[in-house]
């Protein structure tokens, strides 16, 4: 087994190293020698183009043809946040659950579920620039809508995510977030659940808690920390400047998290995204919540919900697509150092 000093020496020589994720079991390559300088990755990012309010479909959602809101905060007349159905949904609701069928060797299931938007009122204030109270209110909206959908027996997983900027898949400039409810557990989440269960069976401990404890001991890849949450660049980072934000308490279910723990996570997430803006040239990014599924909850006490954030700086090319092995050209130690600046 390599010691930390041997790892550091290897990286100082810009040599590549394979690392295995203890949750997924996937291998990734840390290859800092493939990047001239980490900051050079962001040198050519064009300045963000702001869309005028006059053509924005979310400036006045209902006048632009969007559905009536499902939830509004603090109230409908002078709203700061709306939760509403997506006008162009990937999944649509049905009173009856979809029935799986076969098409030749393939399994098929109707795309029944829900696809919602969470829209904040201010056109110029993305999540980074929301006041603390309003940023917490966004997550309250996530949780409230999650709990509204909780008893729908057709659903198995609720995905909550944010795309910021066109490179991250956002087709509208105005800040908004998405909640997609699915009749299946997505494969990436399934792999994470299986790996977490496997580690629990072998070590009688949460794999994410073990990683957090190790990072706190190492003190090299922590980007931000408060009483209730921690943000870090994972030792096994799939892509440059990947960050994960964890509640420090072992909490399996996002929807059961108390307000003060969510406030700690929100504070850490805002700090990370502010660093993306300041230190990574206002790069586009995605963040999403990984939480335990809706059904068979007794099976998932080993899991630890968290947020993953990814700046859009790299493209999966032939090697990555052909092998499933990602190449990260920025050492997570260096990524964390830059993001702490």
C-alpha positions in Angstrom: 0.0 0.0 0.0 1.4 3.5 -0.9 2.0 5.9 1.9 0.9 9.6 1.6 4.5 10.6 1.1 4.9 8.2 -1.8 1.7 9.6 -3.4 2.9 13.1 -3.0 6.3 12.2 -4.5 4.6 10.6 -7.5 2.4 13.6 -8.1 5.3 16.0 -7.8 6.8 14.1 -10.7 3.6 14.6 -12.6 3.1 10.8 -13.0 -0.3 9.3 -13.3 -2.0 7.2 -10.6 -5.0 4.9 -10.7 -7.4 5.3 -7.7 -10.4 3.2 -6.9 -13.6 4.8 -5.5 -14.5 2.9 -2.3 -18.2 3.5 -2.9 -18.7 2.7 -6.6 -15.6 0.5 -7.1 -14.8 2.5 -10.2 -11.2 3.3 -11.1 -10.2 6.8 -12.1 -6.8 8.2 -13.3 -5.2 11.3 -11.6 -2.9 12.6 -14.3 -1.7 16.1 -13.5 1.0 15.9 -16.1 -1.6 16.3 -18.8 -2.4 19.8 -17.8 0.2 22.6 -18.2 -1.3 24.6 -15.2 -4.6 24.0 -13.5 -5.6 27.7 -13.9 -5.0 27.5 -17.7 -8.0 25.3 -18.0 -10.3 28.3 -17.4 -8.3 30.9 -19.3 -10.5 30.6 -22.4 -13.9 30.5 -20.8 -16.0 33.3 -22.4 -17.6 35.9 -20.2 -21.1 34.9 -19.2 -23.9 36.3 -21.4 -26.9 37.6 -19.5 -30.3 37.2 -21.1 -32.5 40.3 -21.0 -35.5 40.2 -18.7 -37.8 41.3 -21.5 -37.5 37.9 -23.2 -37.2 35.7 -20.1 -39.9 33.1 -19.7 -39.4 32.9 -15.9 -39.5 36.7 -15.1 -43.3 36.4 -15.0 -43.8 32.6 -15.3 -47.6 32.4 -15.7 -47.8 35.3 -18.2 -45.3 33.4 -20.2 -47.6 30.4 -20.4 -46.2 28.3 -17.5 -48.6 26.4 -15.3 -49.9 27.8 -12.0 -47.5 27.3 -9.1 -47.8 24.3 -6.9 -46.0 26.1 -4.1 -45.0 29.7 -3.6 -42.8 31.4 -1.0 -43.6 33.5 1.0 -46.9 33.9 -0.8 -48.5 34.0 -4.3 -48.9 37.8 -4.6 -45.3 38.7 -3.9 -43.4 35.6 -4.5 -39.7 34.9 -4.0 -39.8 31.3 -5.1 -42.3 29.2 -7.2 -42.5 25.5 -7.6 -44.4 24.6 -10.7 -44.6 21.8 -13.3 -42.2 22.0 -16.1 -43.8 23.2 -19.3 -41.7 20.6 -21.3 -41.5 17.6 -18.9 -39.3 14.6 -19.3 -41.8 12.7 -17.2 -45.5 13.1 -16.9 -47.9 12.2 -14.1 -50.5 9.4 -14.3 -53.1 8.2 -11.8 -52.0 4.6 -12.4 -48.5 3.2 -12.1 -46.7 2.2 -15.3 -46.4 -1.5 -16.0 -43.0 -2.8 -17.2 -43.0 -4.8 -20.4 -40.6 -6.4 -22.8 -39.6 -5.3 -26.3 -37.5 -8.2 -27.5 -34.6 -8.5 -25.0 -35.3 -5.0 -23.7 -37.3 -3.9 -20.6 -39.6 -1.0 -21.2 -41.6 1.1 -18.7 -43.8 4.2 -19.3 -42.1 7.5 -18.4 -44.5 8.3 -15.7 -43.5 10.6 -12.9 -43.2 14.3 -12.2 -40.9 17.0 -13.6 -41.0 20.3 -11.6 -39.2 23.6 -11.7 -38.1 25.7 -8.7 -37.8 29.3 -9.9 -36.4 32.2 -7.9 -37.7 35.7 -8.5 -34.6 37.7 -9.1 -33.2 37.4 -12.6 -29.6 38.4 -11.7 -29.2 36.3 -8.5 -28.1 32.8 -8.9 -27.7 30.5 -5.9 -24.3 32.0 -5.0 -25.8 35.5 -4.6 -29.0 34.6 -2.8 -29.2 36.0 0.7 -28.8 33.2 3.3 -32.5 33.2 4.2 -33.6 32.8 0.6 -31.0 30.1 -0.2 -32.3 28.1 2.7 -35.8 28.7 1.4 -34.8 27.1 -1.9 -33.9 23.9 0.0 -37.1 24.2 2.0 -39.0 24.2 -1.3 -37.0 21.1 -2.4 -37.9 19.3 0.8 -41.6 20.4 0.8 -42.1 19.2 -2.8 -40.2 16.0 -2.0 -42.6 15.3 0.9 -45.7 16.1 -1.3 -44.5 13.4 -3.7 -43.4 11.0 -1.0 -46.7 9.0 -0.8 -47.0 8.4 -4.6 -46.5 4.6 -4.7 -45.5 4.8 -8.4 -42.3 6.7 -7.5 -39.0 5.2 -6.4 -36.6 8.1 -6.5 -36.6 11.9 -6.6 -33.7 13.7 -8.3 -33.0 17.3 -7.3 -30.4 19.2 -9.4 -29.3 22.6 -10.8 -27.8 23.4 -14.1 -26.0 26.8 -14.2 -25.0 28.1 -17.6 -25.3 26.7 -21.2 -22.3 24.3 -20.9 -24.1 22.7 -17.9 -27.3 22.3 -19.9 -29.3 25.3 -18.8 -31.4 26.6 -21.7 -32.7 29.6 -19.7 -30.4 32.1 -18.0 -32.9 33.0 -15.2 -31.9 30.9 -12.1 -34.0 27.8 -11.7 -33.7 24.3 -10.3 -35.3 21.0 -11.2 -37.0 18.1 -9.4 -37.6 14.9 -11.4 -39.5 12.0 -9.8 -38.8 8.6 -11.4 -40.5 5.2 -11.2 -37.0 3.5 -11.0 -33.8 4.0 -9.0 -31.3 5.6 -11.4 -28.1 3.5 -12.1 -25.6 5.9 -10.6 -27.6 6.1 -7.4 -28.0 2.3 -7.4 -24.2 1.9 -7.7 -23.6 4.3 -4.8 -26.2 2.5 -2.6 -24.7 -0.9 -3.4 -21.2 0.3 -2.6 -22.3 1.9 0.6 -24.1 -1.3 1.7 -21.0 -3.4 0.8 -18.7 -1.2 2.9 -21.2 -1.3 5.8 -21.3 -5.1 5.7 -17.4 -5.3 5.7 -16.6 -2.5 8.2 -19.8 -1.8 10.2 -19.3 1.8 9.3 -20.7 4.4 6.8 -18.2 4.7 3.9 -18.9 8.4 3.6 -18.4 9.0 7.3 -15.1 7.1 7.0 -14.0 9.3 4.1 -15.0 12.5 6.0 -13.0 11.4 9.0 -10.0 10.6 6.9 -10.2 14.0 5.1 -10.4 15.8 8.5 -7.3 13.9 9.6 -5.4 14.6 6.3 -6.4 18.3 6.2 -5.5 18.6 2.5 -8.7 18.5 0.5 -11.2 20.2 2.7 -12.5 23.4 1.1 -15.0 24.6 3.6 -16.2 23.4 7.0 -18.8 24.6 9.6 -20.4 23.0 12.6 -22.8 20.9 10.6 -21.3 20.4 7.1 -18.1 19.8 5.2 -17.1 20.4 1.6 -14.1 18.6 0.1 -12.4 17.7 -3.1 -12.6 13.8 -3.1 -9.4 11.9 -3.1 -10.9 10.0 -6.0 -12.3 12.9 -8.1 -13.7 12.0 -11.5 -13.2 15.4 -13.0 -11.2 18.6 -12.2 -12.5 20.6 -9.2 -15.2 18.1 -8.3 -16.6 18.9 -4.9 -18.9 17.0 -2.5 -20.8 18.6 0.4 -21.9 16.4 3.3 -23.9 17.0 6.4 -21.6 15.9 9.2 -24.3 13.9 10.9 -25.0 10.5 9.4 -28.3 11.2 7.7 -29.6 8.8 5.1 -32.6 10.8 3.9 -32.6 14.3 2.6 -36.3 14.7 3.3 -35.8 13.9 7.1 -33.1 16.4 7.6 -33.7 19.2 10.2 -33.6 22.8 9.3 -30.3 23.6 11.1 -28.5 20.7 9.3 -29.8 21.9 5.9 -28.7 25.5 6.7 -25.2 24.2 7.4 -25.2 22.3 4.0 -26.6 25.4 2.2 -23.9 27.6 3.7 -21.1 25.1 2.6 -22.6 24.8 -0.9 -22.8 28.6 -1.3 -19.1 28.9 -0.3 -18.1 26.2 -2.9 -20.1 27.8 -5.7 -18.8 31.3 -4.8 -15.3 29.8 -5.1 -16.2 28.4 -8.6 -17.2 31.9 -9.6 -14.2 33.7 -8.1 -11.4 31.2 -8.7 -12.5 29.3 -11.7 -13.5 32.3 -13.9 -17.3 32.0 -13.3 -17.4 28.5 -14.8 -20.7 26.8 -15.6 -21.6 24.0 -13.3 -24.0 21.3 -12.1 -24.9 20.3 -8.6 -27.3 17.6 -7.5 -28.5 15.8 -4.4 -27.8 12.1 -3.8 -30.2 10.6 -1.3 -31.6 7.3 -0.4 -34.7 6.1 -2.4 -38.3 6.5 -1.4 -39.2 2.8 -1.0 -37.8 0.1 1.4 -36.3 2.8 3.6 -35.2 0.3 6.2 -32.6 -1.0 3.7 -30.7 2.2 3.4 -29.7 3.3 7.0 -26.1 2.8 5.8 -26.3 5.6 3.3 -25.2 9.2 3.8 -27.0 11.9 1.6 -24.8 14.6 0.1 -24.5 17.1 -2.7 -22.1 16.7 -5.6 -20.9 19.8 -7.6 -19.1 19.6 -11.0 -17.6 22.6 -12.9 -17.9 22.0 -16.6 -14.3 22.0 -17.6 -13.7 18.5 -19.2 -15.1 16.3 -21.9 -15.4 12.5 -21.7 -13.6 11.4 -24.9 -12.8 8.0 -26.5 -10.8 6.5 -23.6 -13.4 7.5 -21.0 -16.3 6.3 -23.1 -14.6 3.1 -24.1 -13.4 2.1 -20.7 -15.5 3.9 -18.1 -12.3 5.1 -16.6 -12.2 8.9 -16.2 -9.0 10.9 -16.5 -8.7 13.9 -14.1 -5.9 16.2 -15.0 -6.0 18.2 -11.7 -4.7 16.7 -8.5 -7.5 17.0 -5.9 -5.0 18.4 -3.4 -4.3 21.3 -5.8 -8.0 21.7 -6.7 -8.8 22.1 -3.0 -5.9 24.6 -2.5 -7.2 26.7 -5.4 -10.8 26.6 -4.2 -9.8 27.6 -0.7 -8.1 30.8 -2.0 
